[in-house]
Amino acid sequence: MAHFPITKSYLATAALAGRLEDEYDLANVRCRLISATLRDVHLVTTSRGRFIFYVYRHGYRAGEQIAAEWEFVDHLAACGVPVAPAVPTRNGHVLIGFDAPEGKRYGVLTTFVDGQLLRQRSSIPAVRTYGRHIATIHAVADAMSAPLNRPVIDIAALLDEAVAAAERALIERPDVVTFLHESATRLRPKLDPLPKESPTYGVIHGDVIRANALVGDDDTVTVLDFDFCGIGWRAYDVASYLLTIRNTPMEADFAEAFLAGYTDVRALTPDEPKAMPLFEAVRAIFAIGTPAKYVDHWGSEYLYAFLDQSLERLEHTMQQLAHRSAAQQDAAPDR
């Protein structure tokens, strides 16, 4: 009898512990699932200490692209950026494979970093350090000896995919779908003139949010989660952080601190600040489109938990763009 089709499975933690003991020469391994969104994240405790083990969904990333993600993390670590590198197996491999019911899945063991997420331990120094790290990531990425085998972050395609996913998932909210269509239509033409050369364009983190920065008791800040890293506009990384703090306490102070830290390392070009509202709007649509795209994996409650907040942020940035466009038209000389 054929098995019913599987969207996603979960690895049994006891069996996973045994596999990790064999692959990494560890003892007294215990695994606990922490979260399961784009990747399953397991806390791994052993006699040698703690680790984090990521399991990628089947069909989500090719093995070569996953390996490139961790190659980039290793490069950053070698350049002094605080990150959590992969731990190789006893045979020197970064990835290990699992024959899951839905197909091949890959896992990566990484170092464990103590601390709290930036959204829980925000401070002016920590935010400034985060900005400095992101700028350093952009700078040292340009010094890599070979191109990174990661996807180009096609913002126009990202918009189209996000709106299409929302249209499928939000059938009871046609007002939201209409607003997303209208916003994406206004945003796409503004992307075409943006230059695609260094230093404004190149390898980026791709997900610069407070949940991807870990603040230690000694105020060190470690940058996590390079799953979205790829080739794109550096201003998109900056705008992604700025969007996450909209309408939060100390928004202006944290925005100033992040930008100050960033520009300590890399000065923004005159056009990049002008592009920030554009990329904030793109990121707000992405924040709706991602849980919409994976609604069959995460459930609709996850989508609706953040929908109103993301819509509010999108409305704010679209208003900013409209006001700027009107001001530019008013300032234009009569012909």
N, C-alpha and C positions, 0 to 999 in steps of 0.2 A: 504494500500500500504506500503510495507517494505521500511524503510529508506535506502538510499545509505550508504555503509560502511564508517565509519569515522576513520581516522588515529589519529587525535588529535583535540580536541575542545578547545575553550577559554571560561573561565567563564566570564559572563557579569559583568562588574565592579560594576554597580549599585546594582545588586542582591547580589554580593559578599559583598558589604558594609553592606547591611542589615543583611546578615548571620553573619558577624563578630560582628556587634552590639549585636546580640542575644547571640552568643556563648561566647563572652568575656566581656559582660556588658560594652560596649563602647558607646560613643555618638558622633554625628556629624562625622561619618566615611566617608571617601572618599578613593577610591582605584585607583591607576594608574599603568598600566602594564609597567614595566621597561625593562624586557628582557624575552625571551621565547626560551630557548635552552633545556638543560636537565631537567630543572624545569622552570615553569613560576614564575617570581619574581615580586611582586607587592609592591609599596610603599603605606603604609596605614597611612593617617593622621587622627587624632582624637582630641577630646577636651583634652585628656590626653597626647598628644604628638604623635610622629611618631613611626611606627613599620615597619617591613618587613614581608610579607606573601609569603611563598613558596607553590606552587601547583605542586605536582609530577604527571608525566604522568601515565596513566593507564598501568599496566603491567610492569612498569620499576623497581619498588622495592616492595617487600611484606611489608605489614603494620608493621610486627614485625621488619624488618630490618630498616625501617624508624625510628621507635621508638628507636631502639638501637643506631642509629646515634645521636639522640638528648640526649639519656642517656649518651653517651660518652661526648658530649659537656657540659652537666651539671657537669660531673665528672671533666672535665678540669677547668671549672669555679670555682668549689669548691677547686681546687688545685692552684688557683691563676693565671691560664693562661687567658690572655685577649681574650675572645670569645664573641659571641652573642647568649646567651641561648634562648631556646624556652620559650614562655609565655603560661602557661596553661589556659584552658578555665575556665569558672566559676565553672564547675563541676570537674576540676582537670585533664582533658584530654590533652594530647600533640597533638594528631592528630584529625582532623575532616574530615569527608568523604563527597564526592560529587558524586551523581549519574549522571555522564556525559554521553553523547550519546555513547561514545566508551567503557564505563564501569566505574568501581569505581576509583576515584582519591582521593588522600589524601592531606591535607594542614596543614601547621604549621606556627603559628605566632611567630615571634622572636623580640627581642629587636633591636632597631635601633642604629647604631653607626655612629657618624659623622666622616668625614675624606675624604681623597682621596686615590685611589688605589696606591700601591707601585710603579707601573710602571709610574705613573704620578708624584709621590713625592718621588723619590728615593734619598737616601742619605746614606753615609757610616753608620751613627748611626742607621738609620731605618733598613737597610739591616742586620746589625749585630744583632739587636734586633729580627728580623724575624728568623734568624738562631737560636738564643737562644730559642725562643718560640717553634720552631719545635723540637729541642732536648728535651725540657721540656715535650712536648707532648709525645715523645717516652718514656721518663723516667717514667712519671706518669701513662702511659698506663699499664706498667708492674706491677703497684701497685694496679690495680683494683681487687676487691675481687672475681669477677666472670668473666668467659669468655664473651667477647662481641659477640653478635649475629650479626656478620657482615661477608661478604664473604671473603674467602681467595683470595688474589690477585695472581692468577696463571699467572705468567708472560708468560709462554709458550703458555697457552691458549689465553692470551691477544694478543700475536703476531699473532697467527693463526686467531683469530677473526678479528683483524685489517686488515690483508692482504686479507682475504676473502671479507670483506666489501669494501675495495679499489678495488678489482677485479670487484665487481658488479657495483660500482659507477663510476669508471674511465675507461669505455670501450673505450674511445677515446684516452687514454694515456697508451697503452700497455707497453711503455718503463718504466713508473713509476711502474706499477704492477710487471714487471719482476725484477726491482731493489729491490722492497719490498720483493718479494719471496726470492731472493738471500741473502738479508741482514738477513731476519728471519732465513734462513737455517744456516747461519754462527753464529747467536747469540744463538740459542737454546742449542747447546751442552755446551756452556760456562755457562749456568744457572744451569745445573745439579749438579756440585760440590759445589755450594754455600751452606753454613750451614744454617739451619733453627732452630736456638735457640737464646734466649735472650742473649745479648742485641742487636744483629745485626738483629734480626727477631722478629716481633710482630705486634701490632697494629700501623698503620701508617696513616697519613693524606690522602695520595693518590693523592693529586693534589696541590703540593707546587709550585705555580706560583705567579707572581706579582699581578695578578688580585684577589688573595685570601688573600691579606694582606691590611688592611686599616690603613693609617697613619693619626693620628689626628693632629690638630694644635699645640698640646703640645708634639708632637713627639711620642706619644704612638702608638703601633702597635697592631692591633686586627686581629686575625686569623679567617678567614671566610671559609664557604663552606666545610663541611665534608661529602659531598655526596659520595665521593669515598673512604671514610675511610674503612679500612679492615685490614686483616692480610697479612703482606708482609715484604720485606726487607727494613730496615731503609735507606740504601744507595739509594734506589729508590727515596725517598722523597728529599734527598739532591741533587741527580742528576737532578731531575725535575726542581728545581730552577736553577741550573747551566746551563741547556739547554736553559732556557728562556732568558738568558743574552748573549748567544753566538752572536758575531759580533755586539754588541751594545757598545756605548760609555762607558768607564770605566769598561769594562767587567772584567779585571783582579782585579781591586780594589774591585768591588762588590763581586766577587767570594771569594776573600780573607776575606772580611768582613763577609760574610755569614758563611763561614767555621770557622772563629774565634769565632763568636757568638755561633755556634753549639757546638764547642769543649770546650767552656766555661762551658757547662753543661754536655756533654757526649763526651768522647774521642772516636775517630774513632779507630777501630782495624786496624792493619797493612794491612789487606786484603781489607778493605772497599774502600780506595782511588783507589786501583787497579781496583775495580769493577765499578767505576763511569762512564767511557766511555761506558761500557756495558749497564748500566741502562739509560744513555743518549740516546743511540741508540734505546733502547726499547721505551723510552718515545717519541722519534721523530716519530717512527712508529705509536704509539698510537695516537699522535696528528694528524696524517693523517687518521687513521682508525676510530676515533670517529665521525668527521663530515661526513665521508663516510658512516658509519653505519646509521646515522640519516639524510641522504640526503633528504628523503621524508618528514622529519619534518622541516628541516632548509633551504632546497633549495641548489642547487649546487653552487650558488655564494659564500655561506659561506665556502664551501669546497675549492674552488679555491682561495679564498682570502688568505688562509694561506698555500696552497700547496707548492709553491716554497720555502717559508721560511723554512718549515718543511723539505723539501727535502735537502736543503742546509745544515741544521744542521745535518741531518742523514748522508749525505756524509762526513761531517767533522768528525763525531764520528766513522764512519766505517773506515776512513783513519787512525784515531788514533789507533784503534784496530789492523789494519793491520800492522802498524809500530811497535807496541808493540810486536805483534806475531813474526815479522821478527827479532826484537832485541833479543827476548828470544831464538830464534833458533840459532842466531849467537853466543850467550853467552853460549849455551849448550856445554858441553865437548864432544869431539869426542869419539866414542866407537869403 
